[in-house]
Structure formats: structure tokens, C-alpha cells
Amino acid sequence: MDVSAIPWRATRYEGVRVHFYSSDKATGRVVALIGMQPGCGYPAHRHKGPEEVLVIQGGYRDAMGEHRQGQFVRYEDGTTHAPVALEDGEECILFAVAHEGIALLGG
């Protein structure tokens, strides 16, 4: 995958960028690529429905452990986590499908 060819959008979170393939405001469903620079992460959030994540490049850690390139992770409705890209490698690229969206926690 040529990540330099993806039309990334900056986020308000340092070192985190996103590319939306689809986003449905009515259902909250999002299909996106998420890029996190080493040591950077997405804020803590709760899943409003299941979310599936495929690690395309690099890796990240959260309360469930470390997840590296090629791994598939599923988060169930109501679970919370705060993913942070591993510091020992390249940018973490995730393909994520959040079926009913997320709710950010603590601001």
C-alpha cells in the first residue's frame, strides 16, 4: 500500500491523520484509514457498536495489549480504549470499521 498516495486529512490530535472511505451521520457507521505517528494516539473512546480494526502497517497498544501489522482486532459494543502507536517502528496505519460510531471520553 502506498500510504503517500492516500488523501489524508489532519485531525486535531497531534500525529494522527485519517482518510474516510465512508461516513454515515444517521447511523454513526464509519469506514476509514487511521494513521498514527509513533508514540501518538487517538483519545479514549467508547464504542457505540462493534468495531473491527485491521493493522495495515506498524502497530499500536491499548488495554487489550499490543497489536501489530497483519492482526485483526474486534471491539464489542460498549468497550473503551485509547490506542497509541508503538514507539519502536513506523507509522501505524489502521483500517477501521466502526458500525455505530464512537463517543469520545473526557473531552
N, C-alpha and C positions, 0 to 999 in steps of 0.2 A: 504494500500500500504506500503510495506516495503522499505522505501527510502534508507536504508543502503545496500540493495542488488542491487541497481542501479549502473552501471559502470559510475559514474560521471567523467567529465573532468573539470579540473580547467580552469578558464578564467583569463584574465589579470586584471579583475575588482575584487577588494577586496570583499570577502564574496559572490561571485557569481560563480555558477558552472552550467554545462549543460550536458545533455545527448541527443545526436541526434539520433532520430529514422530513419530519412531520411533527405537528403540534396541534392538538385539538383542545381549545379552551373549554368547550362544553363538557368533555369527559375527563380532561386533565392528561390524556394519553400523550406521551412524548417519545419520539424515536430520535436519538441523537448520538453524535460522537462527542466525547468529552476529552479534552487534553489537559493534563496537569503536569506542570514542571516538577522536577524532583524536589521533595520537601513541601510542596504546595498542596492544598486540598480544597475540597468542596465542604461548605459548612454542614454542621449536624442537621439532619432532616429525618422526618418520619414518612414512611411510605403509606399512601392512601389506598394502595392496591399493590399487587405484586410488581416487582421489578426484576428484569433479567439483565445481567451485565456480562459481556464477553471482553476479556482483556486482550486487546489487539497488539499492544506494544508496552514494554516496561512492566510496571506493577504498582500495586497500592496495598495499604494496610488499613484495617478498621477493627472494630471489636470482634469480628469473626476470624481475624488472622491476616496472613499475607496472601495476596492473590497475584499471580504472575502471568506473563504472556501465555495465551492459549487456554487459560482457565475460564470456566463459566461459573457464575455465582448467581444465585436466586435469593432475593429478599422478599419475605412474605408481607402481606398487608399488616400495617401497624409496627413493623420493625423500624428501628432507628440506627443510624450510623453516620460517621463523619470520615469519609475516605481521604487519605493523604498519600500522595505518590511517594514511592520508595526513593530514598536519597541516593542509593547506590547505582543508579542507572540512568537510562534515557527517559525522555518524557513518557508519561503514562497516557496511553490512548485507550479509551473505553468505548464500546458500542453498547448503548443502554436503551432499554425499552421500559418505560415507567407506565404501566397500564392505566393508572388513575391519578398519576401525578404524585407530588410530594408536598410536605409542609415544612418550611424551614423552622428550626428551633432556636430560641434565644436571640432573635433579631435577624 
